């Protein structure tokens, strides 16, 4: 079973994504801040992490850096509400697997983004 961690301070979005992917047979964990996310990464070792860039406390970039210290091979997909080219480039330089701009369709996320990441996991 694929383990997915969703990290976003938007609780309704976390709940919506959790319900959607749980129905697709993913084991889903959610975190509303970076500290909680890092704890879950250490304990549950998720296969895929959806990580918001803009969060209170630790930013998504800071969380990404710490995740990569814990697990260099972690597959992290950054989420951003605005197209922030410089921040996205920074995230990719720190090891993000991909990024998506909100709002996004669940079909796009599942079929295009996740499929690419899942193929990497199989290798």
Secondary structure as GFF3:
##gff-version 3
##sequence-region A 1 123
A	DSSP	beta_strand	3	7	.	.	.	ID=ss1
A	DSSP	alpha_helix	11	23	.	.	.	ID=ss2
A	DSSP	beta_strand	27	31	.	.	.	ID=ss3
A	DSSP	alpha_helix	34	44	.	.	.	ID=ss4
A	DSSP	beta_strand	48	52	.	.	.	ID=ss5
A	DSSP	alpha_helix	60	70	.	.	.	ID=ss6
A	DSSP	beta_strand	75	80	.	.	.	ID=ss7
A	DSSP	alpha_helix	85	93	.	.	.	ID=ss8
A	DSSP	beta_strand	98	101	.	.	.	ID=ss9
A	DSSP	alpha_helix	106	107	.	.	.	ID=ss10
A	DSSP	pi_helix	108	114	.	.	.	ID=ss11
A	DSSP	alpha_helix	115	122	.	.	.	ID=ss12
###
